[in-house]
Amino acid sequence: MNHRFKNIISNWGWSLLSLACLQCTPDTPTKIDYDQLAAQLMTDLKPQVVGTWTLRQVHVSPNGPNRINRLNLTKDSTFQDLALLTVVPAAAPRQTLVDPRYTEYDGSIQYKTKTYPIQFNMWPGLRVYSSSQQGPQAFLLFSFRFSDGTRFAEAEETFLEDLGLINETFSLETTVGQPTMQWVGLSRGIQRIDFVKQP
C-alpha cells in the first residue's frame, strides 16, 4: 500500500472517528421552567383543596417557638373533630398582580355553634424545586376574613387564635384520589392537622 493511499485511509478513519464522537456528545441539559411547574402544581392542587373538611385531629404542643400558651397546656395534646372547614376559590383576587404560582382561597370555619369567614393564600413548596421530589407541596397563611370595622372577638374565635390555628403559616400535603389532607404548623404550636374530606 503506497504512502498516499495510507494517508487517505488514515484521514478517512479520523473523519469517521470524529463523526462518531460528535454523535456521543451528551445532549445539552434541558432547562427546567420552575415557574411553569409551580403554576401547574397550584392548578393541580385546587380540586384537591376545595371542599368541606373535618379537622379530624389537631396535634398541639405547648412549646411552639412563638407560642403564647393562653390555653395553659402542660403537655402535647390532640383535639379530635375540632371544627369543620369549608374551602372555595377566592371570588376575586386579593393581589393587584395575578400570578399563577400563587392561589387564593376563601371559606368558613365552624367551631361549636359559631361559623367564621376565613381566607388563605397558597404558594408552591420545596417539592417543585427539588430534583428528588421531596418536601411540602405548598405553604399557606391561614387567617380570619372579617369585614373592615370594629368588632368584639367572641370566645370561640379567641380559642381558635389561642390554639395557634389563626394567623399561622402551614405546609400542606395532599394525595390525589384520597379524601385526606395534612397541614404542618411552622411556628405557633400546632404540630399537625389531619383533615378528612366530607363526601
Backbone as JSON, one array per atom type, in Angstrom:
{
  "sequence": "MNHRFKNIISNWGWSLLSLACLQCTPDTPTKIDYDQLAAQLMTDLKPQVVGTWTLRQVHVSPNGPNRINRLNLTKDSTFQDLALLTVVPAAAPRQTLVDPRYTEYDGSIQYKTKTYPIQFNMWPGLRVYSSSQQGPQAFLLFSFRFSDGTRFAEAEETFLEDLGLINETFSLETTVGQPTMQWVGLSRGIQRIDFVKQP",
  "N": [[0.86, -1.19, 0.0], [0.68, 2.14, -0.97], [2.18, 5.23, 0.27], [0.55, 7.53, -0.02], [-2.04, 6.46, -0.29], [-2.29, 5.27, 2.2], [-2.43, 7.57, 3.78], [-4.87, 8.66, 2.93], [-6.66, 6.66, 3.78], [-6.14, 6.82, 6.49], [-6.9, 9.48, 7.09], [-9.59, 9.33, 6.4], [-10.44, 7.47, 8.3], [-10.03, 8.95, 10.65], [-11.93, 10.91, 10.23], [-14.32, 9.44, 10.37], [-14.13, 8.6, 13.02], [-14.22, 11.07, 14.34], [-16.8, 11.86, 13.62], [-18.26, 9.87, 14.91], [-17.64, 10.51, 17.55], [-18.85, 12.99, 17.76], [-21.49, 12.21, 17.66], [-21.63, 11.03, 20.11], [-21.58, 13.04, 21.9], [-22.85, 14.4, 24.86], [-26.29, 15.35, 25.31], [-27.38, 18.73, 25.53], [-28.29, 19.86, 28.73], [-31.75, 20.02, 29.53], [-33.41, 23.0, 30.18], [-35.09, 23.71, 33.14], [-38.29, 24.91, 33.66], [-39.21, 26.43, 36.29], [-41.17, 28.18, 37.12], [-43.33, 27.51, 35.51], [-43.75, 24.88, 36.38], [-44.48, 25.39, 39.03], [-46.86, 26.85, 38.68], [-48.43, 24.88, 37.48], [-48.59, 23.01, 39.55], [-50.11, 24.45, 41.42], [-52.5, 24.61, 40.02], [-53.15, 21.88, 39.88], [-53.53, 21.31, 42.58], [-55.81, 22.65, 43.33], [-58.48, 21.33, 42.91], [-58.13, 19.38, 44.8], [-57.95, 20.67, 47.22], [-60.2, 22.3, 47.54], [-63.39, 22.14, 49.07], [-65.27, 20.58, 51.77], [-64.04, 20.06, 54.96], [-63.3, 18.0, 57.74], [-61.6, 18.8, 60.69], [-59.99, 16.44, 61.75], [-57.98, 15.49, 63.53], [-56.13, 17.52, 65.63], [-53.01, 18.25, 66.44], [-51.25, 19.52, 69.1], [-48.65, 21.41, 70.55], [-47.43, 22.65, 73.67], [-45.17, 24.08, 73.49], [-44.48, 25.63, 71.24], [-42.37, 27.62, 69.06], [-43.11, 30.35, 68.87], [-45.12, 30.58, 70.67], [-47.76, 31.71, 72.7], [-48.94, 30.59, 75.51], [-51.91, 30.59, 76.1], [-53.87, 28.78, 76.59], [-53.01, 27.27, 78.6], [-51.78, 24.74, 78.33], [-50.1, 21.8, 79.34], [-48.82, 19.68, 78.29], [-48.15, 17.85, 75.21], [-51.0, 17.77, 73.15], [-54.01, 16.4, 71.69], [-56.67, 17.34, 69.74], [-59.78, 16.15, 68.91], [-61.86, 15.93, 66.03], [-62.26, 18.75, 65.76], [-63.27, 21.01, 64.33], [-65.09, 22.29, 61.45], [-64.08, 22.85, 58.23], [-64.63, 24.82, 55.42], [-63.68, 25.23, 52.1], [-63.26, 27.39, 49.36], [-62.45, 28.61, 46.05], [-61.09, 31.92, 45.95], [-63.36, 34.57, 45.39], [-62.66, 36.93, 44.15], [-59.53, 38.28, 43.11], [-57.09, 39.01, 45.59], [-54.68, 40.19, 45.3], [-52.97, 42.75, 43.51], [-51.47, 42.19, 41.19], [-51.96, 39.37, 39.37], [-50.71, 36.18, 39.79], [-49.95, 33.08, 38.5], [-48.57, 31.26, 40.03], [-49.37, 31.48, 42.58], [-52.16, 30.99, 44.66], [-55.46, 31.83, 45.81], [-57.75, 31.48, 48.45], [-61.03, 31.34, 49.91], [-63.54, 30.94, 52.47], [-65.03, 29.17, 55.24], [-64.95, 28.55, 58.77], [-66.3, 26.34, 61.04], [-66.84, 26.22, 64.38], [-67.89, 24.68, 67.25], [-70.94, 26.18, 67.86], [-70.58, 28.33, 66.24], [-69.77, 30.1, 63.23], [-67.18, 31.23, 61.2], [-65.76, 33.54, 58.83], [-63.04, 32.71, 56.67], [-59.72, 32.91, 55.2], [-57.07, 32.07, 52.95], [-53.84, 32.32, 51.48], [-51.94, 30.59, 49.04], [-48.83, 29.13, 48.18], [-46.19, 27.66, 46.14], [-44.46, 24.78, 47.41], [-41.32, 23.31, 48.58], [-41.06, 21.04, 47.06], [-41.42, 21.5, 44.35], [-39.01, 22.57, 43.54], [-37.15, 20.67, 44.01], [-35.02, 18.1, 42.98], [-35.39, 15.56, 43.85], [-38.03, 15.39, 44.35], [-38.98, 15.81, 46.92], [-40.26, 17.15, 50.01], [-42.58, 19.74, 51.17], [-45.72, 20.14, 49.42], [-46.95, 22.63, 49.21], [-47.25, 25.91, 50.73], [-49.15, 27.83, 53.11], [-50.88, 30.71, 54.37], [-52.98, 31.11, 57.0], [-55.97, 32.66, 57.99], [-58.54, 34.65, 59.68], [-61.29, 36.28, 57.95], [-62.62, 38.86, 58.32], [-64.95, 41.56, 57.8], [-63.97, 44.98, 57.28], [-63.76, 47.21, 60.06], [-64.88, 47.82, 63.45], [-65.09, 45.23, 65.8], [-66.09, 42.9, 68.34], [-64.25, 40.3, 69.7], [-65.37, 36.95, 69.85], [-65.72, 34.25, 72.24], [-65.28, 31.76, 71.04], [-63.84, 32.28, 68.65], [-61.61, 33.43, 69.76], [-60.56, 31.24, 71.12], [-59.73, 29.63, 68.91], [-57.73, 31.23, 67.88], [-55.97, 31.32, 70.09], [-55.27, 28.68, 70.2], [-53.54, 28.49, 68.1], [-54.22, 28.26, 65.49], [-55.06, 30.36, 63.86], [-53.75, 33.01, 61.87], [-51.41, 31.69, 61.21], [-48.71, 30.05, 59.56], [-48.69, 27.31, 57.43], [-47.4, 24.18, 56.18], [-48.48, 22.14, 53.44], [-49.9, 19.02, 52.54], [-51.28, 16.78, 50.22], [-52.97, 13.91, 48.82], [-53.52, 12.63, 45.67], [-56.75, 11.58, 44.8], [-57.34, 10.71, 47.33], [-59.29, 11.23, 50.29], [-58.04, 13.0, 52.11], [-56.01, 15.36, 53.91], [-53.15, 17.14, 55.01], [-51.87, 19.48, 57.27], [-48.99, 21.12, 58.42], [-47.94, 22.91, 61.14], [-45.9, 25.83, 61.36], [-44.92, 27.6, 63.24], [-46.47, 28.34, 65.57], [-47.27, 26.43, 67.45], [-49.15, 24.46, 66.76], [-48.65, 21.29, 65.79], [-49.5, 19.48, 63.81], [-52.23, 19.08, 61.55], [-54.69, 16.83, 60.79], [-56.82, 16.28, 58.2], [-60.06, 15.25, 57.08], [-61.95, 14.76, 54.22], [-65.28, 15.74, 53.57], [-67.96, 13.81, 52.17]],
  "CA": [[0.0, 0.0, 0.0], [1.57, 3.3, -1.03], [2.08, 6.2, 1.36], [-0.59, 8.41, -0.25], [-3.26, 5.7, -0.01], [-2.36, 5.14, 3.67], [-2.89, 8.85, 4.33], [-6.31, 8.78, 2.63], [-7.36, 5.75, 4.7], [-5.98, 7.35, 7.85], [-7.75, 10.67, 7.23], [-10.97, 8.86, 6.37], [-10.68, 6.86, 9.62], [-10.17, 10.02, 11.64], [-13.22, 11.57, 9.99], [-15.37, 8.58, 10.94], [-14.0, 8.64, 14.48], [-14.73, 12.38, 14.78], [-18.26, 11.83, 13.47], [-18.77, 9.03, 15.99], [-17.52, 11.24, 18.82], [-19.89, 14.02, 17.78], [-22.75, 11.54, 17.98], [-21.59, 10.64, 21.53], [-21.61, 14.23, 22.75], [-24.1, 14.41, 25.65], [-27.24, 16.41, 24.99], [-27.4, 19.88, 26.44], [-29.37, 19.66, 29.71], [-32.97, 20.8, 29.32], [-33.64, 23.99, 31.23], [-36.37, 23.47, 33.82], [-39.08, 26.12, 33.89], [-39.8, 26.25, 37.62], [-42.4, 28.97, 37.19], [-44.4, 26.71, 34.9], [-44.02, 23.76, 37.29], [-45.19, 25.92, 40.2], [-48.22, 27.18, 38.26], [-49.14, 23.62, 37.26], [-48.87, 22.44, 40.87], [-51.22, 25.19, 42.01], [-53.7, 24.18, 39.29], [-53.45, 20.5, 40.28], [-53.95, 21.25, 43.97], [-57.11, 23.32, 43.55], [-59.6, 20.41, 43.18], [-57.86, 18.57, 45.99], [-58.09, 21.5, 48.42], [-61.57, 22.82, 47.63], [-64.35, 21.2, 49.64], [-65.54, 20.71, 53.21], [-63.1, 19.19, 55.66], [-63.3, 17.88, 59.21], [-60.3, 18.8, 61.35], [-60.15, 15.19, 62.49], [-57.05, 15.52, 64.66], [-55.26, 18.7, 65.71], [-51.93, 17.93, 67.39], [-50.76, 20.81, 69.59], [-47.59, 21.4, 71.57], [-47.4, 23.89, 74.44], [-43.83, 24.66, 73.39], [-44.17, 26.19, 69.92], [-41.35, 28.67, 69.19], [-43.72, 31.67, 69.05], [-46.4, 30.29, 71.32], [-48.21, 32.29, 73.97], [-49.78, 29.45, 75.93], [-53.1, 31.09, 76.82], [-54.73, 27.65, 76.94], [-52.37, 26.61, 79.76], [-51.46, 23.34, 78.07], [-48.88, 21.37, 80.03], [-48.19, 18.6, 77.51], [-48.69, 17.7, 73.87], [-52.42, 17.42, 73.21], [-54.69, 16.16, 70.42], [-58.09, 17.69, 69.73], [-60.47, 15.31, 67.93], [-63.02, 16.52, 65.35], [-62.31, 20.08, 66.36], [-64.06, 22.01, 63.59], [-65.41, 21.97, 60.06], [-63.51, 23.88, 57.36], [-65.1, 24.83, 54.03], [-62.73, 25.98, 51.27], [-63.66, 27.68, 47.98], [-61.54, 29.59, 45.44], [-61.46, 33.32, 46.22], [-64.25, 35.11, 44.36], [-61.92, 37.99, 43.45], [-58.13, 38.28, 43.56], [-56.72, 39.96, 46.63], [-53.44, 40.82, 44.88], [-53.1, 43.6, 42.32], [-50.91, 41.45, 40.06], [-52.31, 37.96, 39.47], [-49.57, 35.33, 39.47], [-50.46, 31.7, 38.54], [-47.82, 30.46, 41.01], [-49.99, 31.71, 43.87], [-53.61, 30.89, 44.6], [-56.15, 32.43, 46.96], [-58.96, 30.75, 48.83], [-61.91, 31.86, 50.96], [-64.33, 29.87, 53.05], [-65.51, 29.38, 56.6], [-64.64, 27.52, 59.75], [-67.36, 26.18, 62.03], [-66.37, 25.67, 65.66], [-69.06, 24.62, 68.13], [-72.14, 26.69, 67.17], [-70.24, 29.56, 65.54], [-69.1, 29.97, 61.94], [-66.41, 32.44, 60.92], [-65.14, 33.57, 57.49], [-61.58, 32.53, 56.67], [-59.04, 33.03, 53.92], [-55.64, 31.78, 52.94], [-53.09, 32.37, 50.23], [-51.11, 29.4, 48.94], [-47.73, 29.24, 47.24], [-45.57, 26.35, 45.97], [-43.48, 24.34, 48.4], [-39.98, 22.94, 48.15], [-41.08, 19.9, 46.15], [-41.3, 21.98, 42.97], [-37.63, 22.93, 43.23], [-36.28, 19.57, 44.43], [-34.88, 17.04, 41.99], [-35.84, 14.3, 44.47], [-39.48, 15.5, 44.57], [-39.23, 15.74, 48.35], [-40.62, 18.41, 50.64], [-44.01, 20.07, 51.12], [-46.29, 20.56, 48.13], [-47.28, 24.05, 49.21], [-47.37, 26.61, 52.01], [-50.3, 28.72, 53.14], [-51.07, 31.56, 55.54], [-54.4, 30.94, 57.33], [-56.45, 33.75, 58.86], [-59.93, 35.05, 59.56], [-61.55, 37.25, 56.89], [-63.73, 39.7, 58.75], [-65.09, 42.86, 57.14], [-63.34, 46.1, 57.98], [-64.59, 47.82, 61.09], [-64.68, 47.39, 64.83], [-65.92, 44.12, 66.28], [-65.6, 42.3, 69.59], [-63.97, 38.88, 69.5], [-66.15, 36.0, 70.63], [-64.89, 33.26, 72.94], [-64.92, 30.67, 70.13], [-62.77, 32.7, 67.75], [-60.42, 33.61, 70.59], [-59.98, 29.91, 71.33], [-59.04, 29.2, 67.69], [-56.48, 32.01, 67.82], [-55.07, 30.88, 71.17], [-54.8, 27.35, 69.84], [-52.46, 28.64, 67.13], [-54.73, 27.97, 64.15], [-55.26, 31.59, 63.11], [-52.53, 33.78, 61.59], [-50.3, 30.74, 61.22], [-48.25, 29.51, 58.27], [-48.67, 25.84, 57.41], [-47.11, 23.45, 54.95], [-49.66, 21.36, 53.06], [-49.7, 17.79, 51.77], [-52.48, 16.04, 49.84], [-52.72, 12.76, 47.96], [-54.55, 12.58, 44.63], [-57.69, 10.48, 44.93], [-57.6, 10.38, 48.74], [-60.05, 12.29, 50.97], [-57.26, 13.42, 53.27], [-55.1, 16.48, 53.74], [-52.39, 17.36, 56.25], [-51.15, 20.74, 57.42], [-47.99, 21.13, 59.49], [-47.73, 24.28, 61.61], [-44.48, 26.19, 61.28], [-44.37, 28.49, 64.27], [-47.26, 28.76, 66.72], [-47.59, 25.37, 68.4], [-49.86, 23.33, 66.14], [-47.68, 20.44, 65.12], [-50.07, 18.88, 62.61], [-53.68, 18.91, 61.48], [-55.11, 15.79, 59.87], [-58.15, 16.58, 57.7], [-60.79, 14.25, 56.29], [-62.9, 15.48, 53.37], [-66.67, 15.31, 53.63], [-68.46, 13.38, 50.84]],
  "C": [[0.89, 1.23, 0.0], [1.24, 4.31, 0.06], [0.84, 7.1, 1.22], [-1.9, 7.71, 0.1], [-3.44, 5.52, 1.5], [-2.88, 6.42, 4.31], [-4.39, 9.05, 4.11], [-7.12, 7.93, 3.59], [-7.31, 6.31, 6.11], [-6.89, 8.55, 8.06], [-9.24, 10.3, 7.25], [-11.36, 8.24, 7.71], [-10.88, 7.9, 10.71], [-11.51, 10.75, 11.47], [-14.37, 10.77, 10.57], [-15.34, 8.62, 12.46], [-14.54, 9.95, 15.04], [-16.25, 12.43, 14.72], [-18.89, 11.0, 14.59], [-18.72, 9.76, 17.32], [-18.57, 12.34, 18.92], [-21.24, 13.43, 18.16], [-22.82, 11.18, 19.46], [-21.65, 11.84, 22.46], [-22.92, 14.26, 23.53], [-24.98, 15.58, 25.26], [-27.11, 17.55, 26.0], [-28.56, 19.7, 27.41], [-30.55, 20.58, 29.42], [-33.16, 21.76, 30.49], [-35.02, 23.78, 31.82], [-37.06, 24.81, 34.07], [-39.83, 25.96, 35.22], [-41.09, 27.05, 37.79], [-43.57, 28.18, 36.62], [-44.76, 25.52, 35.79], [-44.83, 24.22, 38.5], [-46.65, 26.23, 39.84], [-49.04, 25.91, 38.05], [-49.5, 22.96, 38.58], [-50.06, 23.13, 41.51], [-52.55, 24.82, 41.34], [-54.13, 22.78, 39.73], [-54.0, 20.42, 41.7], [-55.36, 21.77, 44.2], [-58.26, 22.33, 43.79], [-59.38, 19.53, 44.39], [-58.13, 19.35, 47.28], [-59.52, 21.98, 48.63], [-62.51, 21.74, 48.17], [-64.58, 21.49, 51.11], [-64.77, 19.63, 53.94], [-63.37, 19.17, 57.17], [-61.86, 17.96, 59.69], [-60.29, 17.61, 62.3], [-59.24, 15.13, 63.72], [-56.16, 16.76, 64.57], [-54.26, 18.43, 66.83], [-51.24, 19.23, 67.79], [-49.68, 20.59, 70.64], [-47.64, 22.7, 72.35], [-46.1, 24.66, 74.25], [-43.49, 25.15, 71.99], [-43.23, 27.37, 70.06], [-41.92, 30.06, 69.41], [-45.04, 31.57, 69.81], [-46.6, 31.12, 72.58], [-49.27, 31.33, 74.48], [-50.96, 29.92, 76.77], [-54.04, 29.96, 77.22], [-54.18, 26.86, 78.13], [-52.16, 25.12, 79.55], [-50.15, 22.99, 78.77], [-48.16, 20.25, 79.29], [-48.78, 18.6, 76.11], [-50.12, 17.18, 73.94], [-52.97, 17.2, 71.8], [-56.16, 16.45, 70.58], [-58.75, 16.91, 68.6], [-61.68, 16.04, 67.35], [-63.29, 17.94, 65.84], [-63.28, 21.02, 65.66], [-64.31, 21.5, 62.18], [-64.93, 23.14, 59.2], [-64.07, 23.73, 55.96], [-64.19, 25.75, 53.23], [-63.29, 26.14, 49.86], [-62.61, 28.61, 47.38], [-62.02, 31.01, 45.75], [-62.28, 33.86, 45.06], [-63.56, 36.18, 43.53], [-60.49, 37.99, 43.96], [-57.88, 39.36, 44.61], [-55.44, 40.72, 46.27], [-53.69, 41.66, 43.62], [-52.62, 42.87, 41.07], [-51.21, 39.97, 40.27], [-51.14, 37.13, 38.97], [-50.04, 33.88, 39.57], [-49.7, 30.79, 39.5], [-48.41, 30.59, 42.41], [-51.5, 31.64, 43.71], [-54.21, 31.4, 45.91], [-57.47, 31.71, 47.19], [-59.71, 31.51, 49.92], [-62.64, 30.66, 51.55], [-64.79, 30.22, 54.44], [-65.01, 28.25, 57.49], [-65.75, 27.51, 60.8], [-66.77, 25.51, 63.25], [-67.5, 25.8, 66.68], [-70.26, 25.15, 67.34], [-71.85, 27.93, 66.33], [-69.5, 29.26, 64.24], [-68.44, 31.3, 61.6], [-65.82, 32.39, 59.51], [-63.62, 33.44, 57.61], [-61.04, 32.8, 55.27], [-57.63, 32.48, 54.07], [-55.09, 31.92, 51.53], [-52.16, 31.17, 50.22], [-50.04, 29.6, 47.88], [-46.96, 27.92, 47.21], [-44.51, 26.06, 47.03], [-42.18, 23.88, 47.75], [-39.98, 21.82, 47.12], [-40.91, 20.32, 44.69], [-39.84, 22.15, 42.58], [-36.64, 21.83, 43.59], [-36.23, 18.49, 43.36], [-35.36, 15.7, 42.53], [-37.34, 14.29, 44.72], [-39.85, 15.34, 46.03], [-39.6, 17.13, 48.87], [-42.1, 18.7, 50.48], [-44.45, 20.45, 49.72], [-46.49, 22.07, 48.09], [-47.23, 24.58, 50.64], [-48.6, 27.51, 51.95], [-50.3, 29.52, 54.44], [-52.57, 31.63, 55.82], [-54.83, 32.04, 58.29], [-57.97, 33.9, 58.74], [-60.06, 36.08, 58.43], [-62.78, 38.08, 57.26], [-63.77, 40.98, 57.92], [-64.38, 43.93, 57.95], [-64.31, 46.71, 58.99], [-64.32, 47.23, 62.45], [-65.62, 46.24, 65.16], [-65.28, 43.56, 67.53], [-65.44, 40.8, 69.37], [-64.83, 38.02, 70.41], [-65.22, 34.94, 71.22], [-64.41, 32.16, 71.99], [-63.78, 31.07, 69.19], [-61.47, 32.94, 68.52], [-59.75, 32.28, 70.87], [-59.18, 29.44, 70.11], [-57.72, 29.96, 67.51], [-55.49, 31.52, 68.87], [-54.51, 29.49, 70.9], [-53.62, 27.41, 68.88], [-52.91, 28.38, 65.71], [-54.76, 29.21, 63.27], [-53.96, 32.39, 63.02], [-51.29, 32.9, 61.72], [-49.96, 30.33, 59.79], [-48.12, 28.0, 58.4], [-48.04, 25.35, 56.12], [-48.27, 22.51, 54.7], [-49.23, 20.14, 52.25], [-51.06, 17.18, 51.47], [-52.05, 14.83, 49.01], [-53.86, 12.67, 46.96], [-55.42, 11.35, 44.83], [-58.0, 10.08, 46.36], [-58.33, 11.53, 49.42], [-59.33, 12.78, 52.23], [-56.36, 14.59, 52.9], [-54.38, 16.66, 55.07], [-51.72, 18.72, 56.19], [-50.18, 20.58, 58.58], [-47.73, 22.59, 59.86], [-46.24, 24.59, 61.69], [-44.0, 27.08, 62.41], [-45.17, 28.64, 65.56], [-47.7, 27.65, 67.66], [-48.43, 24.24, 67.86], [-48.83, 22.52, 65.35], [-48.22, 19.92, 63.79], [-51.58, 18.88, 62.71], [-53.96, 17.85, 60.41], [-56.57, 16.05, 59.5], [-58.74, 15.37, 57.0], [-61.88, 15.0, 55.53], [-64.3, 14.86, 53.5], [-67.14, 14.87, 52.24], [-69.35, 14.44, 50.2]]
}
